[in-house]
Amino acid sequence: MVPKYIKENANDVVFNLEYNAERPHLIIPEYGRHLQKLIDLAVAIEDKTERNKAAKYIIQVMGSLNPHLRDVPDFQHKLWDQIFIMSDFKLDVESPYPIPTRDVINLKPERLAYPQKNPKYRFYGNNIKYMIEVANKWEEGEMKSALVKVIANHMKKSYLSWNKDTVTDAVIFEHLFELSDGRINLTGSEEELSTTNDLIRTNKKVSNKSQLQQKNMKIQGFKKPIPGKKPFIKNNNNPKP
């Protein structure tokens, strides 16, 4: 008579346990250990027909993890690429898509040239530099003179926003002459920019306006409206009993 329960040696049970540190590395951990074992078993199948059936079954299992994308053609292509990657490119089956290679997968993209722009006067910003370049391309005339004056006033306002000190027009004209590579020269002109008080007052108005808007939003308990939902309007026209 076969015994119902077989007593096992505790040392043998502990000895046969598998630890993650001793297991093979998972190439795509999102699919888990069991799917990786399925792919390893498919690689070991000698018959090509059975191996193709096993690969298609594994693709169905992988697609079942994302059922809303299972029938999308691009997603199918992704699954076939992943099964070859997880098999360490050892799986020899017929794929409906081009089979990726190790060189293509490990190919690194070319490094993009990041624009290195370190202006001497950072408080003016890069937009001022762009505006000066545009002004240099314009022909001499009233339009260019007006643009240059706008640029100079904006430079003075930016200077006051960051430095919090008064600045003379002569300093702004010198910076403009330097940033334009000597093509815009107002150092000897009698042109007058906006006064420091006006520019500071403008900056304070913009700052106070934004702070007031934020304060009103907090007081009113501002909530973002839900699209398609009409706002609730309380009707006070009902007669009191």
Number of C-alpha atoms within 10 A of each C-alpha: 3 5 6 6 6 7 7 8 8 8 8 9 9 9 8 8 7 9 7 7 7 7 9 9 11 13 15 14 11 8 14 11 15 9 18 21 13 16 22 16 13 24 20 12 15 10 9 14 12 13 21 18 14 19 24 16 13 20 18 15 15 19 18 12 11 11 12 9 13 18 11 12 10 10 14 19 15 12 18 21 19 18 20 21 19 19 19 15 16 14 20 17 19 15 14 9 11 10 15 14 13 11 8 8 10 8 8 8 6 6 6 6 6 6 6 6 8 9 12 11 11 12 15 19 14 14 9 18 16 11 15 22 15 12 21 16 9 12 10 10 8 9 11 16 15 12 16 20 16 15 18 23 19 18 20 24 22 19 19 18 16 11 10 11 10 13 15 12 20 16 12 20 22 16 20 24 17 14 18 17 13 12 14 18 16 19 16 8 9 7 11 12 18 15 16 17 10 11 19 16 12 13 16 13 12 11 11 12 12 11 12 12 11 12 12 11 12 11 9 8 9 10 8 6 9 8 6 6 7 8 8 6 6 6 6 7 6 6 5 5 3
